[in-house]
């Protein structure tokens, strides 16, 4: 088992990502759904700067998750593990930054929209929302496929984790099952954001478990030069 500065950095990156993601979400005074609606601007406007800072924390959670995945790759991507670790982690990273970009859109348009809709009538606000409908739809697609891409990556990564016992076998299975559920819910039950909501919290739990396990046990990577 390898335990050193590299594994410590990787483990803490997973934990910090989980904290930023969840705390930014938990302490946000208002949550935007799968797309922006007219009522969002009034809710955000009640405490716009606090909302902005919580959203920044949440977005940096996705960024830190990307860092954690890159760090995991750096200590595990060698023969024969890399054939699954690299594409798996790569797809998770692609999905994670797709979600980060989508959330950055909500962050920007949410704050900007407060100023644009201030003092306007309900009809004028609805007209403003209708005007950004096409962008809204693109971002909704980004969110959905960011989850799907992450799900594909988690399946591949999970297989690598339990096949070679890089971490505890149960955590490898947990990773793969999380990926399958993420893909299944999005692809099998379209346009139902409420059903997917719990999966965000499950992903945060996964990040915490990965971080704790790597900090406590390190990673199982033989140092043989043949690998």
LOMI-289642 format. One record per residue: x, y, z of N, C-alpha, C in turn; residue number from 1. Coordinates in Angstrom, 2 decimals. Layout:
       n_x       n_y       n_z      ca_x      ca_y      ca_z       c_x       c_y       c_z   kollum
         X         Y         Z         X         Y         Z         X         Y         Z      NUM
...
REM end
This chain:
       n_x       n_y       n_z      ca_x      ca_y      ca_z       c_x       c_y       c_z   kollum
      0.84     -1.19      0.00      0.00      0.00      0.00      0.88      1.24      0.00        1
      0.57      2.17     -0.86      1.35      3.40     -0.96      0.69      4.51     -0.14        2
      1.44      5.03      0.84      0.97      6.16      1.64      2.10      7.16      1.75        3
      1.90      8.34      1.18      2.92      9.38      1.22      2.25     10.72      0.99        4
      3.06     11.74      0.67      2.50     13.07      0.44      1.50     13.05     -0.71        5
      1.80     12.28     -1.75      0.92     12.22     -2.91     -0.47     11.70     -2.53        6
     -0.50     10.62     -1.77     -1.80     10.07     -1.38     -2.51     10.99     -0.40        7
     -1.75     11.66      0.48     -2.38     12.62      1.41     -3.02     13.77      0.66        8
     -2.30     14.30     -0.32     -2.86     15.40     -1.12     -4.12     14.95     -1.85        9
     -4.06     13.74     -2.42     -5.21     13.22     -3.15     -6.40     13.03     -2.23       10
     -6.17     12.40     -1.08     -7.26     12.17     -0.13     -7.91     13.45      0.34       11
     -7.08     14.44      0.70     -7.64     15.71      1.16     -8.35     16.46      0.03       12
     -7.89     16.29     -1.19     -8.57     16.94     -2.32    -10.00     16.42     -2.46       13
    -10.19     15.11     -2.30    -11.53     14.54     -2.35    -12.41     15.11     -1.23       14
    -11.86     15.20     -0.04    -12.64     15.69      1.10    -12.98     17.16      0.95       15
    -12.00     17.97      0.53    -12.26     19.41      0.34    -13.29     19.62     -0.76       16
    -13.21     18.83     -1.84    -14.21     18.94     -2.91    -15.61     18.67     -2.36       17
    -15.74     17.63     -1.54    -17.04     17.29     -0.97    -17.56     18.42     -0.09       18
    -16.69     18.99      0.74    -17.10     20.07      1.63    -17.54     21.31      0.86       19
    -16.76     21.69     -0.15    -17.12     22.88     -0.93    -18.43     22.66     -1.68       20
    -18.59     21.50     -2.30    -19.82     21.22     -3.03    -21.03     21.27     -2.11       21
    -20.94     20.57     -0.98    -22.11     20.43     -0.13    -22.40     21.69      0.68       22
    -21.36     22.32      1.22    -21.58     23.54      2.01    -22.11     24.67      1.14       23
    -21.57     24.79     -0.09    -22.08     25.81     -1.01    -23.54     25.59     -1.32       24
    -23.92     24.32     -1.45    -25.33     23.99     -1.69    -26.18     24.18     -0.44       25
    -25.71     23.67      0.69    -26.50     23.68      1.92    -26.78     25.08      2.44       26
    -25.82     25.98      2.30    -25.98     27.32      2.85    -26.48     28.34      1.82       27
    -26.73     27.89      0.61    -27.29     28.79     -0.39    -28.72     29.16     -0.02       28
    -29.07     30.44     -0.09    -30.44     30.83      0.27    -31.48     30.45     -0.79       29
    -31.02     30.09     -1.97    -31.96     29.70     -3.02    -31.28     28.76     -4.01       30
    -31.98     27.70     -4.40    -31.45     26.74     -5.36    -32.19     26.86     -6.68       31
    -31.44     27.08     -7.75    -32.01     27.05     -9.09    -32.22     25.60     -9.47       32
    -33.31     25.31    -10.17    -33.60     23.94    -10.59    -32.78     23.55    -11.80       33
    -33.37     22.80    -12.69    -32.64     22.35    -13.87    -32.50     23.47    -14.90       34
    -33.27     24.53    -14.75    -33.13     25.71    -15.61    -33.69     26.91    -14.85       35
    -33.35     28.10    -15.32    -33.79     29.33    -14.65    -35.25     29.62    -14.98       36
    -36.03     29.97    -13.96    -37.42     30.37    -14.15    -37.60     31.78    -13.59       37
    -38.72     32.40    -13.91    -38.94     33.81    -13.56    -38.85     34.06    -12.05       38
    -39.35     33.12    -11.24    -39.36     33.33     -9.79    -37.97     33.29     -9.17       39
    -36.99     32.77     -9.89    -35.64     32.68     -9.33    -35.05     34.05     -9.02       40
    -35.31     35.03     -9.86    -34.67     36.33     -9.69    -35.12     37.04     -8.42       41
    -36.38     36.93     -8.10    -36.88     37.56     -6.88    -36.26     36.90     -5.64       42
    -36.12     35.57     -5.68    -35.54     34.86     -4.54    -34.05     35.18     -4.39       43
    -33.33     35.21     -5.50    -31.90     35.53     -5.45    -31.70     36.96     -4.97       44
    -32.58     37.86     -5.42    -32.46     39.27     -5.09    -32.64     39.59     -3.62       45
    -33.17     38.66     -2.84    -33.35     38.90     -1.40    -32.02     39.03     -0.68       46
    -31.00     38.36     -1.18    -29.65     38.45     -0.59    -28.65     38.04     -1.65       47
    -28.52     38.88     -2.67    -27.81     38.49     -3.87    -26.34     38.22     -3.61       48
    -25.66     39.01     -2.78    -24.23     38.81     -2.58    -23.93     37.54     -1.80       49
    -24.77     37.25     -0.83    -24.60     35.99     -0.09    -24.82     34.80     -1.03       50
    -25.83     34.91     -1.88    -26.11     33.85     -2.86    -24.92     33.66     -3.80       51
    -24.35     34.78     -4.25    -23.20     34.73     -5.15    -22.04     33.98     -4.50       52
    -21.74     34.30     -3.25    -20.60     33.66     -2.59    -20.84     32.18     -2.35       53
    -22.05     31.79     -2.01    -22.34     30.37     -1.84    -22.22     29.63     -3.17       54
    -22.63     30.28     -4.24    -22.52     29.63     -5.55    -21.05     29.51     -5.97       55
    -20.25     30.52     -5.64    -18.82     30.43     -5.93    -18.19     29.24     -5.20       56
    -18.54     29.07     -3.94    -18.02     27.94     -3.17    -18.42     26.63     -3.81       57
    -19.70     26.54     -4.23    -20.20     25.32     -4.86    -19.46     25.03     -6.16       58
    -19.26     26.04     -6.99    -18.56     25.84     -8.26    -17.12     25.40     -8.02       59
    -16.46     25.98     -7.02    -15.09     25.57     -6.75    -15.04     24.15     -6.17       60
    -16.17     23.66     -5.67    -16.25     22.26     -5.30    -16.08     21.36     -6.51       61
    -16.75     21.72     -7.62    -16.58     20.94     -8.86    -15.15     21.04     -9.36       62
    -14.56     22.24     -9.27    -13.17     22.41     -9.71    -12.23     21.56     -8.87       63
    -12.44     21.56     -7.55    -11.59     20.77     -6.66    -11.79     19.28     -6.89       64
    -12.99     18.86     -7.25    -13.21     17.46     -7.60    -12.38     17.09     -8.82       65
    -12.31     17.98     -9.79    -11.45     17.75    -10.95    -10.00     17.60    -10.54       66
     -9.54     18.44     -9.61     -8.17     18.36     -9.10     -7.94     17.00     -8.43       67
     -8.91     16.57     -7.63     -8.79     15.28     -6.95     -8.67     14.13     -7.95       68
     -9.44     14.19     -9.03     -9.37     13.13    -10.03     -8.03     13.14    -10.75       69
     -7.52     14.33    -11.08     -6.20     14.41    -11.70     -5.13     13.84    -10.76       70
     -5.25     14.17     -9.46     -4.29     13.66     -8.49     -4.36     12.14     -8.39       71
     -5.59     11.59     -8.42     -5.74     10.14     -8.37     -5.09      9.48     -9.58       72
     -5.28     10.08    -10.75     -4.65      9.55    -11.96     -3.13      9.56    -11.82       73
     -2.58     10.64    -11.26     -1.13     10.78    -11.17     -0.48      9.69    -10.34       74
     -1.22      9.09     -9.38     -0.61      8.05     -8.54     -1.05      6.63     -8.91       75
     -1.96      6.51     -9.86     -2.46      5.17    -10.21     -2.33      4.81    -11.69       76
     -2.05      5.78    -12.54     -2.07      5.53    -13.99     -0.76      4.91    -14.47       77
     -0.63      3.61    -14.24      0.50      2.85    -14.76     -0.01      1.48    -15.19       78
      0.77      0.74    -15.92      0.34     -0.58    -16.38      0.09     -1.49    -15.18       79
     -0.94     -2.33    -15.23     -2.01     -2.43    -16.24     -3.22     -1.57    -15.89       80
     -3.14     -0.83    -14.77     -4.31     -0.11    -14.25     -4.77      1.03    -15.16       81
     -3.80      1.64    -15.86     -4.14      2.86    -16.58     -5.15      2.65    -17.70       82
     -5.27      1.41    -18.20     -6.21      1.17    -19.31     -7.65      1.45    -18.88       83
     -7.95      1.34    -17.58     -9.27      1.70    -17.07     -9.25      3.00    -16.27       84
     -8.17      3.24    -15.53     -8.09      4.44    -14.69     -8.10      5.71    -15.53       85
     -7.30      5.74    -16.59     -7.21      6.96    -17.41     -8.53      7.32    -18.09       86
     -9.17      6.41    -18.84    -10.46      6.79    -19.46    -11.55      7.02    -18.42       87
    -11.52      6.25    -17.32    -12.53      6.44    -16.29    -12.43      7.80    -15.63       88
    -11.23      8.11    -15.12    -11.03      9.41    -14.48    -11.21     10.54    -15.49       89
    -10.77     10.30    -16.74    -10.92     11.33    -17.78    -12.37     11.69    -18.03       90
    -13.24     10.68    -18.11    -14.65     10.94    -18.32    -15.29     11.64    -17.11       91
    -14.85     11.25    -15.91    -15.36     11.95    -14.72    -14.95     13.41    -14.75       92
    -13.71     13.68    -15.15    -13.23     15.06    -15.22    -14.00     15.85    -16.26       93
    -14.24     15.25    -17.43    -15.02     15.93    -18.47    -16.41     16.26    -17.94       94
    -17.06     15.28    -17.33    -18.39     15.51    -16.78    -18.40     16.55    -15.68       95
    -17.36     16.51    -14.83    -17.29     17.46    -13.71    -17.16     18.89    -14.20       96
    -16.29     19.11    -15.18    -16.11     20.47    -15.67    -17.28     20.91    -16.56       97
    -17.97     19.97    -17.17    -19.21     20.33    -17.86    -20.24     20.85    -16.86       98
    -20.35     20.17    -15.71    -21.24     20.64    -14.65    -20.78     21.97    -14.08       99
    -19.48     22.16    -13.94    -18.96     23.43    -13.43    -19.32     24.58    -14.36      100
    -19.17     24.35    -15.68    -19.51     25.40    -16.65    -21.01     25.70    -16.62      101
    -21.83     24.66    -16.53    -23.28     24.87    -16.45    -23.65     25.66    -15.21      102
    -23.04     25.32    -14.09    -23.32     26.06    -12.85    -22.81     27.49    -12.91      103
    -21.70     27.70    -13.62    -21.20     29.07    -13.79    -22.19     29.92    -14.58      104
    -22.88     29.29    -15.54    -23.93     30.00    -16.28    -25.04     30.42    -15.32      105
    -25.51     29.51    -14.49    -26.57     29.85    -13.54    -26.12     30.94    -12.58      106
    -24.87     30.85    -12.15    -24.30     31.85    -11.25    -24.30     33.23    -11.91      107
    -23.81     33.29    -13.15    -23.73     34.57    -13.85    -25.11     35.12    -14.21      108
    -25.94     34.28    -14.83    -27.25     34.75    -15.26    -28.17     35.02    -14.08      109
    -28.01     34.26    -13.00    -28.83     34.51    -11.83    -28.56     35.88    -11.23      110
    -27.28     36.20    -11.03    -26.91     37.49    -10.46    -27.20     38.63    -11.44      111
    -26.85     38.43    -12.71    -27.10     39.46    -13.73    -28.59     39.70    -13.90      112
    -29.37     38.63    -13.86    -30.81     38.75    -14.06    -31.51     39.53    -12.96      113
    -30.94     39.51    -11.75    -31.54     40.30    -10.66    -31.56     41.78    -11.04      114
    -30.43     42.26    -11.55    -30.37     43.66    -11.96    -31.24     43.95    -13.17      115
    -31.30     43.00    -14.11    -32.07     43.19    -15.33    -33.58     43.19    -15.07      116
    -34.01     42.50    -14.05    -35.46     42.36    -13.79    -35.95     43.25    -12.65      117
    -35.04     43.96    -12.00    -35.42     44.78    -10.85    -36.44     45.85    -11.26      118
    -37.55     45.91    -10.55    -38.57     46.92    -10.80    -39.49     46.61    -11.96      119
    -39.30     45.47    -12.61    -40.14     45.13    -13.76    -41.37     44.35    -13.31      120
    -42.39     44.38    -14.15    -43.63     43.65    -13.86    -43.42     42.16    -14.10      121
    -44.37     41.36    -13.63    -44.29     39.91    -13.81    -44.24     39.56    -15.29      122
    -45.01     40.28    -16.10    -45.03     40.00    -17.54    -43.68     40.33    -18.18      123
    -43.07     41.42    -17.74    -41.77     41.81    -18.29    -40.68     40.81    -17.88      124
    -40.76     40.33    -16.63    -39.79     39.34    -16.16    -39.93     38.04    -16.94      125
    -41.17     37.64    -17.19    -41.40     36.42    -17.96    -40.88     36.57    -19.38      126
    -41.05     37.77    -19.96    -40.54     38.02    -21.30    -39.01     37.92    -21.32      127
    -38.38     38.41    -20.25    -36.92     38.31    -20.13    -36.48     36.85    -20.08      128
    -37.19     36.04    -19.29    -36.87     34.62    -19.18    -37.09     33.92    -20.52      129
    -38.18     34.27    -21.19    -38.44     33.67    -22.50    -37.34     34.00    -23.49      130
    -36.71     35.16    -23.33    -35.66     35.60    -24.24    -34.38     34.77    -24.07      131
    -34.19     34.18    -22.88    -32.99     33.36    -22.66    -33.34     31.86    -22.70      132
    -34.49     31.54    -23.26    -34.96     30.16    -23.29    -33.97     29.22    -23.99      133
    -33.46     29.65    -25.13    -32.57     28.78    -25.89    -31.28     28.50    -25.12      134
    -30.72     29.52    -24.49    -29.53     29.31    -23.67    -29.84     28.41    -22.50      135
    -31.01     28.62    -21.90    -31.46     27.78    -20.80    -31.47     26.30    -21.21      136
    -31.97     26.04    -22.39    -32.06     24.67    -22.87    -30.68     24.05    -23.10      137
    -29.75     24.86    -23.64    -28.39     24.38    -23.83    -27.77     23.99    -22.49      138
    -27.97     24.85    -21.48    -27.36     24.60    -20.18    -27.99     23.39    -19.51      139
    -29.29     23.21    -19.68    -29.96     22.01    -19.16    -29.34     20.76    -19.77      140
    -29.03     20.82    -21.06    -28.38     19.70    -21.74    -26.98     19.48    -21.17      141
    -26.26     20.57    -20.87    -24.93     20.47    -20.26    -25.03     19.74    -18.93      142
    -26.02     20.09    -18.13    -26.17     19.47    -16.81    -26.45     17.98    -16.95      143
    -27.38     17.64    -17.83    -27.75     16.24    -18.01    -26.57     15.41    -18.50      144
    -25.88     15.90    -19.52    -24.79     15.10    -20.06    -23.53     15.19    -19.22      145
    -23.37     16.25    -18.43    -22.28     16.26    -17.46    -22.44     15.11    -16.48      146
    -23.67     14.85    -16.06    -23.94     13.72    -15.17    -23.73     12.38    -15.87      147
    -24.17     12.30    -17.12    -23.99     11.06    -17.86    -22.51     10.76    -18.08      148
    -21.75     11.78    -18.51    -20.32     11.59    -18.73    -19.63     11.15    -17.44      149
    -19.98     11.81    -16.34    -19.41     11.42    -15.05    -19.78      9.99    -14.70      150
    -21.02      9.62    -15.00    -21.47      8.27    -14.71    -20.67      7.22    -15.46      151
    -20.44      7.47    -16.75    -19.62      6.54    -17.55    -18.24      6.40    -16.93      152
    -17.65      7.52    -16.56    -16.32      7.50    -15.97    -16.29      6.76    -14.65      153
    -17.31      6.95    -13.83    -17.35      6.28    -12.52    -17.45      4.77    -12.68      154
    -18.18      4.32    -13.70    -18.28      2.87    -13.94    -16.89      2.31    -14.27      155
    -16.18      2.94    -15.21    -14.85      2.47    -15.58    -13.88      2.55    -14.40      156
    -13.93      3.66    -13.69    -13.04      3.84    -12.54    -13.36      2.81    -11.45      157
    -14.65      2.58    -11.21    -15.05      1.61    -10.21    -14.55      0.21    -10.53      158
    -14.64     -0.16    -11.80    -14.14     -1.48    -12.23    -12.65     -1.59    -11.94      159
    -11.90     -0.52    -12.24    -10.46     -0.54    -11.97    -10.18     -0.64    -10.48      160
    -10.95      0.06     -9.67    -10.71      0.07     -8.22    -10.92     -1.30     -7.60      161
    -12.00     -2.00     -8.01    -12.20     -3.31     -7.38    -11.48     -4.44     -8.10      162
    -11.21     -4.29     -9.40    -10.50     -5.35    -10.13     -9.09     -5.52     -9.59      163
     -8.41     -4.41     -9.35     -7.03     -4.47     -8.87     -6.90     -4.10     -7.39      164
     -8.06     -3.93     -6.71     -8.06     -3.64     -5.27     -7.20     -2.42     -4.95      165
     -7.32     -1.39     -5.80     -6.57     -0.15     -5.58     -6.98      0.50     -4.27      166
     -8.27      0.46     -3.97     -8.81      0.82     -2.65     -9.66     -0.38     -2.20      167
    -10.34     -0.26     -1.07    -11.17     -1.36     -0.61    -12.17     -1.78     -1.69      168
    -12.39     -3.07     -1.82    -13.23     -3.61     -2.89    -14.64     -3.02     -2.83      169
    -15.19     -2.85     -1.61    -16.56     -2.34     -1.50    -16.67     -0.93     -2.07      170
    -15.58     -0.14     -1.93    -15.61      1.23     -2.45    -15.55      1.22     -3.98      171
    -14.86      0.24     -4.54    -14.85      0.10     -5.99    -16.23     -0.22     -6.52      172
    -16.93     -1.16     -5.84    -18.30     -1.48     -6.24    -19.22     -0.27     -6.08      173
    -19.06      0.45     -4.97    -19.87      1.64     -4.73    -19.69      2.64     -5.86      174
    -18.44      2.83     -6.30    -18.13      3.76     -7.39    -18.83      3.35     -8.68      175
    -18.73      2.07     -9.03    -19.34      1.59    -10.27    -20.86      1.68    -10.23      176
    -21.44      1.33     -9.09    -22.91      1.38     -8.96    -23.40      2.83     -9.02      177
    -22.65      3.74     -8.38    -23.01      5.17     -8.45    -23.02      5.63     -9.90      178
    -22.03      5.22    -10.67    -21.99      5.60    -12.09    -23.16      5.04    -12.87      179
    -23.50      3.78    -12.63    -24.63      3.17    -13.34    -25.94      3.87    -12.99      180
    -26.13      4.19    -11.72    -27.36      4.89    -11.31    -27.43      6.28    -11.92      181
    -26.30      6.98    -11.95    -26.28      8.32    -12.54    -26.70      8.29    -14.01      182
    -26.14      7.34    -14.75    -26.51      7.22    -16.16    -27.95      6.76    -16.32      183
    -28.34      5.75    -15.53    -29.67      5.17    -15.67    -30.79      6.16    -15.40      184
    -30.62      6.96    -14.35    -31.66      7.93    -14.00    -31.81      8.98    -15.09      185
    -30.68      9.50    -15.57    -30.74     10.56    -16.58    -31.26     10.03    -17.92      186
    -30.73      8.89    -18.35    -31.12      8.36    -19.66    -32.48      7.68    -19.63      187
    -32.82      7.07    -18.50    -34.07      6.31    -18.43    -35.27      7.10    -17.97      188
    -35.01      8.18    -17.20    -36.12      9.00    -16.68    -35.83     10.45    -17.05      189
    -36.02     10.83    -18.29    -35.67     12.18    -18.73    -36.56     13.26    -18.12      190
    -35.97     14.45    -17.98    -36.71     15.65    -17.55    -37.41     15.45    -16.21      191
    -36.73     14.81    -15.28    -37.29     14.68    -13.92    -36.18     15.01    -12.93      192
    -35.97     16.29    -12.71    -34.88     16.77    -11.88    -35.02     16.30    -10.43      193
    -36.25     16.21     -9.93    -36.47     15.84     -8.54    -35.93     14.45     -8.23      194
    -36.06     13.53     -9.17    -35.58     12.17     -8.94    -34.06     12.14     -8.85      195
    -33.39     13.04     -9.58    -31.93     13.01     -9.58    -31.34     13.71     -8.35      196
    -32.07     14.59     -7.70    -31.52     15.39     -6.60    -30.73     14.57     -5.58      197
    -31.26     13.43     -5.10    -30.49     12.67     -4.09    -29.13     12.21     -4.58      198
    -28.95     12.05     -5.89    -27.68     11.57     -6.42    -26.54     12.55     -6.16      199
    -26.85     13.84     -6.08    -25.83     14.82     -5.74    -25.25     14.53     -4.36      200
    -26.13     14.24     -3.40    -25.68     13.97     -2.04    -24.92     12.65     -1.97      201
    -25.34     11.67     -2.77    -24.62     10.40     -2.81    -23.21     10.61     -3.36      202
    -23.08     11.47     -4.37    -21.75     11.75     -4.93    -20.87     12.43     -3.89      203
    -21.44     13.32     -3.10    -20.67     13.97     -2.03    -20.19     12.92     -1.03      204
    -21.07     11.99     -0.67    -20.68     10.91      0.25    -19.55     10.09     -0.35      205
    -19.66      9.80     -1.66    -18.60      9.05     -2.35    -17.26      9.79     -2.26      206
    -17.28     11.09     -2.48    -16.05     11.88     -2.40    -15.44     11.78     -1.01      207
    -16.28     11.89      0.02    -15.79     11.80      1.40    -15.20     10.41      1.66      208
    -15.89      9.36      1.23    -15.41      8.00      1.45    -14.08      7.76      0.72      209
    -13.98      8.25     -0.52    -12.72      8.11     -1.25    -11.59      8.82     -0.50      210
    -11.86     10.03     -0.05    -10.84     10.80      0.66    -10.39     10.11      1.93      211
    -11.34      9.66      2.74    -11.00      9.00      4.01    -10.23      7.71      3.75      212
    -10.69      6.92      2.79    -10.04      5.64      2.52     -8.60      5.84      2.03      213
     -8.39      6.82      1.16     -7.04      7.08      0.65     -6.13      7.61      1.75      214
     -6.67      8.47      2.63     -5.86      8.99      3.74     -5.49      7.89      4.73      215
     -6.43      6.99      5.00     -6.19      5.95      6.01     -5.35      4.80      5.47      216
     -5.62      4.37      4.24     -4.99      3.15      3.73     -4.06      3.39      2.55      217
     -4.10      4.58      1.96     -3.32      4.81      0.76     -3.94      4.10     -0.43      218
     -3.14      3.80     -1.43     -3.62      3.08     -2.61     -2.75      1.85     -2.82      219
     -3.35      0.80     -3.33     -2.65     -0.46     -3.54     -2.06     -0.48     -4.95      220
     -0.84      0.01     -5.06     -0.14      0.06     -6.35      1.24     -0.56     -6.17      221
      1.46     -1.78     -6.66      2.78     -2.40     -6.56      3.85     -1.52     -7.21      222
      5.01     -1.48     -6.61      6.09     -0.64     -7.11      6.99     -1.34     -8.13      223
      6.56     -2.53     -8.57      7.37     -3.30     -9.52      7.64     -2.51    -10.79      224
      8.86     -2.52    -11.25      9.21     -1.82    -12.49      8.55     -2.44    -13.71      225
      8.12     -3.69    -13.58      7.46     -4.34    -14.70      6.12     -3.74    -15.00      226
      5.53     -3.00    -14.04      4.23     -2.40    -14.24      4.36     -1.01    -14.82      227
REM end
